[in-house]
Amino acid sequence: MTGAVRTVVRAPAEVLGTPSEPVDPTAPEILQLAEDLVATMRVSPGCVGLAAPQVGVGAQVFAVDVTGHPKARTVHGQLVLCNARIVEASQWQKGREGCMSVPDLTGDVKRANRLVVAGFAPGGTEEIEITTDAFEARALQHEIDHCAGLLFLDRVAGAHAVYARKVYLE
């Protein structure tokens, strides 16, 4: 199975503000969705994560890969999780975030710097746990929020913590 590149929806699309449904990680359409999320993430410069609601699908599925990112400490490589939930969160820190669904803005969001997440790999029937920190922890929380119908803008302290995205000319 190979993934298709899907169109990324932008705020204020309704799907981005609606909590997603749990999925059957073994269902063929979920396996295809997982492949599509990875394919879409791979062709999007600077993208380290993508959730199903961002491609217009109200399902609790997302992909994350922080490999090679300068802020990453712990790196699990390409992760795709279904029905993910936070088991433990600690060491809260503020950090700047952006999002493909909110392309013109970034914001300061307080998130756990140490994290344990549980979920299912596509095709898997056993729940797995991932323990991580730093940038990978932030990316996982950002994608879990997407599955809950939240954008990073819902987590900023206020308008003073939202910024126009900088565009770097080559």
N, C-alpha and C positions, 0 to 999 in steps of 0.2 A: 504494500500500500504506500502510495506517495501522497504527500500533502499538496493541497492547492493553496495558492496565495489568496487570501480573502481581503475584502475591503474593511478597513478599520473605521468604525463609527465614531462620531465625535459628539461631545456634549453639545446640546442638551438631549440627545437621543434617549427615549424613554427606557430602553433596555439597560442603560448605564445606571439608572436610579432605582431599578427594581431588583429585589433579592432573587437570586437564581435558584433553580430547583436542583436538589440532589440528583445524581445520575447513577446508572448501572455502569460501572467501569468496564464491564465485559461486553457491553452492547456494541455492535459493529459501527453504529453512527457516532458513538463516543470515541472509538479508536480512530475513525476518520477525522473527527473534530480535533483530536489531539495532534494528529499529523498536520492538519491545516494550521493549527496555532503555531507549531514549530516552524513550518514553511514560511508563514507570514512574518514571524519574529525574525527569521534569518535574513529576509530581504529588506528589513527596516533598519536603517543605520542607527546605531546607538541603543537599540531596543534590547533590554535585558529581561523583559517579561511581557506576557500577553494573556489576557483572560478571555474566556468565551463571550462574555457580554460585549467585549470590545469589537467582536466580529458579528455582533447582532444576535447571539445565541444565549438565551437565558439558562445556562447550564453551569454547574459548579465544576469547571475544568479550567486549568491554566498551565502555562509553560513559563519556566524561569531558567535563565542561564547567565550567570555573572562572570563566566570564564574570561579572564583577561582584563576585567575592569579594575582600574587603579585603586578603587576604594574597597575592593573585595579582600577579605582575609580567608575565611573558610569558603571553599568552592566545591560544590557537589557536581558540577558540570550541568548537563541538560536535565532538568527536572520537569516532569509533567505529572500533575496531581489532580485527582478527582475527589470531591467532597472533603477538601482539606479543612482542618480546624486547628486552632492554636491550643496547645496543651499547656505550655509554660511560656511566660514572657517576663523579662526582667531587664534591668539596666537601661532605663529609658533615656533616649537622647534625641535632640532636635537635629534634623537634617533636611537638605533641599531635595525636593522631588519634582519630577516632570512626568508627563503621561502622553502617550500617542493620541488619546481621546480628548486631550486638552492641550493642543499643540503650541498655543501661544503663551502659556503661563507656566511658572514653576511656583513652588511654595515650600515653606518651612513646616515640617510635620514631625511631631514627637512620636517616636516608635521605639519598641523594645530593641535593644542591641544584642540581647541573648534570647534565643527562641527555640522552642521545640514545637514542631508541626507534625500532625498525623493526617494521613490521607491514603488514597489508593492509587497505585500506578495504573494507567490504562491497560486493561486486560487482566489486571490483578484482582485476587479475591482476598488477600491478606492485607490488613492495614499495616502501613509502614510508618516509622517515625524518623524525622530528620531533625538533628540538632545542629544549629548554626548560629552565626553571629554577624555583626557589622552589616555590610552592604547586602549580602545575601539574605539576612534576616529582614532587612527593610524591604527588599524586593518581594519576598514571600508575603509579608503583611500587606503590601500594596495590592498584590493580585488577589489575596483572600478578601480584601475590602471590595474589589470589583465584583466578586461573586456574591457579596452581601448587598450590592447595590450602592456602594459608596465610592466616591472619587476622593483623591487626595485633598481637593478643595473643601470637602466636608470635614476634614481633620485639622485644617490650619487654624491658628489661634484667632485670626481675623484678617481684615483686608490689608493690614500692615505687614502680614507675612506672605503676601502673594506678589509675585514679580513678573514682569514681561520677560519671556524667554530671550536669552541672548542668542543672536545669530552670528556665527563666526564666518567671516568671508575667507575664502582660500586664496 
